[in-house]
Amino acid sequence: MVDKQPFGGASRTVEAPPIFKPGGSIMANILQKFTQNEPISPVRRVLSPLVSAIVSLLIPGLAQVLNGQTAKGLCILLSAFAVYSLNLVNTPVFTILLYMIMLISSSDAYFIASRMKLGEEVRSWSILFLDIHAPTEKGLAQAHRTTRTLITDVTVIDGTGSPAFCADVLLEGDSIRCIRRHLERKEKVYRIVSGQGKLLLPGLIHPCTQNENAYFSASSDTLALRCGYTTELLGGRGLSRAPVAQAHSQEIESLWNAVYGKPEAYTFFSNIGEYLIQLDRQIKPVQTESMIGYNTLRANVVGLCEAIPNSEQMEKILSRIASGAKSGACGVSLNLTGQAGPVIGTEESRMLLSACAAAELPVLVVPAQEPLAHTQRQMLQKLADETGAKLLLSEPNLAQPLWEIRDHLQKGTLPQWVSQHTMKAAADFSLFDRGLIREGMSADLLLIKPHALPDSPSAEPRGLEKVWVKGELQYDTEPALDVSGLPQKSILGIPMH
């Protein structure tokens, strides 16, 4: 997998120990060079993705050789030649095998060339979307030590709205492996965390973050984590970082200043697909998804004028929404406060909602202040009912989520509140891998000490003991008991657990 790093930063690669020592035989050194899995610079790409696919369909492995994957390409070429030689007797099995090699080689050449075109790191033995890394001693030790976490005797609020229950919860890798009343702990490699007297909640989902500027800067802000958010949705106030053309960048920057304040610098992208790829590469403590900001999209096509876009401009706007949905955007946001550009009218709202319904994207609306907000809600809800679009109305940001947890815990309504901000929020944006404490779901979890929660909305965030994001411990106020260093059974030096 590609190492995540700040956009524009230098690549960090971990070299595997050499399989053959320098100074050995000529054959050993040749084999060492052949098996090295080194990064390949995107500039090594000679052929476009389509041409790569055609070339490797006709001559399996040739496009891989031309694009820098020499060793892998030669292996494919020799395999195809061997099967072709065996097929001289016209055996159906070898004919089918040859066609399979041709198709796999063509697909691999296309995807590898596409990744290189997008600037992703590709290695000598990368295959399709996968990067194969030789295991290092450090990597094996780390994998052996941190793959499993067992949270014992904890009170679980699972996100469904059902009453809390007591259980042991096992995390393995990036997901929840097992939930049982009591899990056997003998001869296991666990990082044990006591949950006695504590609450375990799914990580909260923040649909309208104000933390937009932190993810493309050197900031290492952990406020979202300290408040209990493990997923932040960017672009939720009508503005997103893409698509932004150079001609309209200053106008769009002025909108960002009005909504988010002026940062040190802005990072904009010309298309939504490129932006989502670069967002995924950023090193960040929480999971992030992004919506398409309709106000950005509109300003990018028609500027900041209040006139209704003509048919050609509207077609361009709606096509960008459709392509953004295919690229992985989780919704469209619309700001009607007047801060993010002109407030759109009824007909334009109808076309927007129709396009979002066709693309199966929810529309998150930031309404104006009262009394306009009530009229806007009625109009938009009527249009949503007519078009079949999913309409979501942005609520005011929680003043202090951990205080809200304390308040609802005292009222006895905490399971319902948690469900609203986890399972329901995840379902609204089709994030079906998170929002619940269920076996197989993403291990985005909060371990909370109820007695330490803040007693007022204005108090500093406190009460969180640990936060896991995709199984990784991202926030910790107390050390855990680590038993992974105990002697383990092994066969031929391989840990068995």
N, C-alpha and C positions, 0 to 999 in steps of 0.2 A: 504494500500500500504506500501511496505517496506520503512522505513526511510532511506534516502540516507546519507552516512557517509563515511569518509576516509577509504580506505581499511585497515583492521587490527585494526581500532579504536573500541572503545566500543560502544555497541548499545545504542541508545537514545530512551527510551520509555516514553510515557506520560500516566500515569495511570488515568483511569476514576474515578470519585468520587464514593464511594461505594453506591450501590443501597439500601442496608440494613445496618443500623447502628450496630456496634459491641455492644454487650450487649443486643440485642433483643432476640426474641424467638428462640428456637432451629430450628424450621422450617425456620424462616427468615434467620438464619445464613447458613443453608444448601443451601437455594436458592441463597444466596449471593455467596457462594463458587462455586455453579454450573454455575452461569452466568458470572463469572470473565473471562475476555478475555486476559489471560496472554501469553507472549511469551513462546515458547517451544524451548528448546535447540536442535540443530540438532542431538546431541548424543543420544537423546531419541528415535530416529528411530530404530525400531527392525527389520522391514521387508524391503526388497528391493522394488522399485516401481512395478516391475512385480508381485512379490509375494503378495504385498499389493492389487493389482487389483484383483488377483485371489481369495484371501481370502475374500475380501469384496463383490465379486460377489456371492460366495457361502453362506456367512453369512454376510449380510449387516451391516456395522458399526464395525465389529470386528477389521479390520485392523486399523481403526481410533483410537480405544481404545488402541491397542497394541503400536501404534506410538505416543501416548501421548495426543491425542484429546479425552479424556475420555467422557466428557459431550456430545460433538457432536456425538461421536460414539454410546453412549447409546440412544440418541434421534433417530438416524437412526435405530438402532436395535429394539427399541420399536415400531417405526412406521411400520417397516416391519412385526413384529410379529402381530400387530393389523390388518394390511391388510390381512395377511395370515389367521388369525382367521376368518375374515369376508368372506374370499374366500372359506371357507369350503363348502359353498352351490354352488360352481362352477359358480359364476357370472362372465361373461366376463369382466365387468368393473374393478372388483377387481383383476382379473388375469393380465390385462394390467398394472394396477397401481403397482402391486407387481414387475413386470418385470422392470418397469421404476425406481422404488426405487433401485433395484439391479444394474442396469446399471449406474445410477447416483452415487451410493455409490462406485462402482468399479472405475469409472473415477476419482472421488474426491480422493480416496485413492491413485491412481497412481500419480496424479499431486502433492498432498501434500507430498508424499514420495520423489518425484523427486526434489521438492523445498528444502526439508530438506537435501537431498543428495548433492545439490549444495551449501549448507551453507546459504540459505536464511532464513530470520526470518519468522517463522510461528507461528500463535497464536492459542489459544484453539478453536476459532470459525472461523478460516480461511477456505474458501471454494474455491476449484480449484485454480485460480490465484488471488482471492480476499482476502483482509484482512478486517475484520469487526471490527471497533473500536467503542466503546461506546462514544457518544458525550460528550465532557466536556464543562463546561461553557465558558472557555477561547476559545476553538475551535469554538463553535457556534458564539461567539462574533466576532472572527477573520473572520470567513466565512461571517458573516453578513456585515462586514465593508469593505472587500477588493475584493468582487467578481466582481464588475462592475467599469469600468473606461470609462468616456465619454470624448473624445477629440473633441473639438468644433471648427468650422470655420477653418479647416486646409486645406492646399493645398496638395492633395494626388497624389503621383506618384506611381501607383499601381503595377508596375513590368512587365506589358505586353508590354511596349513600346509605349502605347497610351499617348496622351497629358494629362497634369495634370488637375485636377478638384478640386473644393472646396466642402467639405462635413463635416458632423459630423460622427465620428467613435466610435462605442460602443464595448468595450472589455468585455467579460463575461467569467470568469474562465480562461482557457488557450487558448481561441480562439476568433476570431472576430465575434461578434454577429450580428451587423447591420451597414450598411453604407447608410446614407441618407443625403439629402441636409440640412434638419433640423430635429432634433429629439426632441420630447417633453420631458421636464425635470421635470415636476411637479410630486410630490409624488413618486419619484424614489430614489433608494439608489445608488448614483453615487459618484465616485471620479472624479471631473471635472478638466480637464486640458485645458487651452486655447491654441488653435493652430493658432490664428490669426497672420498672417505674417510669418508663419513657414511651413516647409515641413514635410510630413509624408511619409517615405519610408519603404519598406520591409527590414528586417535585411539582411545584406550582408552575403554571404556564402564563406568561405575561403577553397578552395580545397587543399591547399598545405601549411599547417601551419608550422611555425618554433617553435611553442609553445608546442611541444610534451612533454617536461619534466615537465610541470606545473601541469598536471592532475593526477599524481601519486606522488605528493610531498605535503609538507605543504604550498606551495606557494599559495597566493591568488591574483595572477596577473590579473589585469583587462584591460591589454593593448588591447586585442581583442575587448572588449566592447567599449573602448574609441575610437577605430578606426572604429566602426560601424559594426563589425562582431557579428552575433548572432548564427552562426553555424560554427564550425571548424571541418574539416575532418582530422583525424589523419592517420598516415601511408602513407602519400602522396609522400614520397621521396624514395620509394622502400624499406623502413624499417618499420617494425611494431613490436609490443611487443610480438607477438605470430605468429606462434608457435616457441618456442625456447627450444630445449632440453639441458639438463645440459652439455652434451658432447661438444656442440658447443657454449655455452654461452659466452666464452671469445672471440671467433672469431667474433661473432655478436656484442659484446660490442665494439670491436675495430672499426667496421663499424659505429656504432652510434656516437662514439667519433669523427670520421672523418666528419660526416655530421652535427651533432647537437652540438658538443662540449661536454665536460665532465661535467656531473652534479654531485651532491653529491652521488647519488646511482641510479641504474637502477632497474626497476621492470619488469621482464619478466614472461611470462605465457607459459605453455606447450601446451595448445590448444586454438584455436581461440574462441570457445564458452565460455570458462571460462573467457578469457580476456574481451569479450564484456559484459558479466554480471558484472564484476568488474568495468569496465569503466562506466557503467550505474549507479553504486552505488556511484560514486564519487560526492562530493559536488562541483559544478562548476557553474560559472555565465552564461555560454553559452551552447547551445546544442552541443553535440559532436557525430560524427559517425566515423567509422574507416574502412579503406581499409586494404587489405592483402598486405604486402610488399613482392613482389616477390624475391627481393634480400635476405631478411631474410629467406624466405621459402627455397630458393635454398641453402643458406649457412647451413641451419639446416639439409639438407639431404646430400649434397655432400661436405660441407666445403667451403673453399675459393679457391679451385682449378679451373683452367680455362677450364678443360676438359668438354666436353659435357656430361651431365648425361646419363647413360645407360638407357635401356628401363624400368628396374625395378625402378630405382631412379626417372625417369620422371613420371612413373605411380603414385608413391607415392606423388610427388609434385602436380600433377594434381588432385589427390583425395582430397588433403588438400584444394585446391581451391574450389572444389565442396562442401565439408563439411562446409567451411567458408561461402559460399554463403547461405547455409541453416541456418547457425547460425546467419546471419544478417549483414555480411560485405557488404559494399556498393560499392565495387570495388576492383581492383587490381592495384597496382602502380609498376612501373618499372623504375629504375634509371640507365641511360646509361652514366653517367658522369665519371665512373671509381672510384668515391669515395666510393661507396657502394658495392664494390666487382667487380668481372670480368664482362665485357660487353658481353652479350649473343649474339650468332650468329643468322643467318637467320632461320635455321631449328628449333632451340629451340624457337625462337620468334613465328614461325608458330604454334607450338604445344601449346604454352601459349595462343595465341589469339583464337585458336580453342576451348580450354577449357573454356575460358572466354565467348565466344559466346554461348556455350552450357549452361553455368551457368547464362547467361544473366547479366553478370557483365561488366561494362566499364573498360577499361585499361587506366590509367593515366600514361603518359610517361614523365620523366624528361630527356630531350635530352642533349647530349654533347654540348660543345661550338662550334661555327662556326670554320672551314667549315664542320666538321663532322655532325653537326646537320642537315644540309640540306639533306645529303645522308641518314641519319637515318630516317628522316621523310618520304622520298620517299619510302624507303624499307618497313617501318612499315605500311604506308598507303596502299601500294599494297597488303600486307599480310592481312590487315584488310578488304579490299574489297573482297579478295578471301575467307576469313573465315566467314565473316558477323559479325565480332566483332566491338564494339563501341570503337573507338580510340580517346582519348583526349590528347592533348599536353599541358603540364604544361607551363603556362606563367610566366614571372618574377613576383615576388611579387610586389603588388602595393606599391610604395614608401610611399604614404600617401593617403589612400582612401578618407578622407574628403577633401583634396586638389583637388583630381580628381573630386569630386562632385562639388566643386566650379568652376573648370575649365570647366566642361561640362555644368554647369548651365549658364555660360557666353556665351558658344558657341551655346546654344540652343539644345544640344544633350543629356541632362540629362536623359530623359525617356528611350532612347535606351541603354545608359550606365548602368542604374539601372537594366534594363531587363537582360542584359548580366551577371550581377553578382548576380542576385536573381532567377528569374524564369528559365532562361536557365541552370544555375548551379544546381538548384534543380532538374530539369528534367534530366540532365546528370547522376545524381546519384540516380534517382528514389526516391527523397525526396518530395513526392507529397503533403505533408501536410504544406509546407512552400514555401516562395519565391514570394508570391502574397498577395496583400491586397484585399481579397475577403471574403465574409461572409462564416464562417465555417473553414477558414484556421487558422493555428497556429498564435497566436498574437505575432509574432517576428517583432518588429517595432522600427524605429528610428524617433525621433522628432528633427528636425534640425533648428537652427537659421541661415539662409543664410548669414546674415551680419557678423557673427562671425567665419565663416569658415577660415581655414589657407590660407595665401596668397602665400605660397611656399611649395614645397615638403618636405623641411627640417624642417618646423615649427612643433611645438608640436601639437598633436591632440587637436582640439577645435571646437566648433560649435554645438556639440551634447548637447541637453538639457535633453533628457530622452531616455532610451533604455528599451524596454520591451522584455522579453524572455518568451515565453509561457504564456503571460499575467502577469507575475511577473515583477514589476519595479526593474530592476537590476542596473540601473545607473541613477542618478538624480542630476542635478546641480541647480534646482530651485524647491521650494515647490509647491505642487498643492493645489487647493481649495478643501477641504474635507467636503462634506455636509452630510456624512453618520451619523453624530451625531445628526441631526435634528430629532424631534419627528416623529415617524412613526405609521401608523395604525397597530393595532395588535388585534388578536383574541385569547383569553385564553393565552396571553403572547407570542404568536408566531407572529413574524413580518410578515406582509402581504405586498408584493411589487411586 
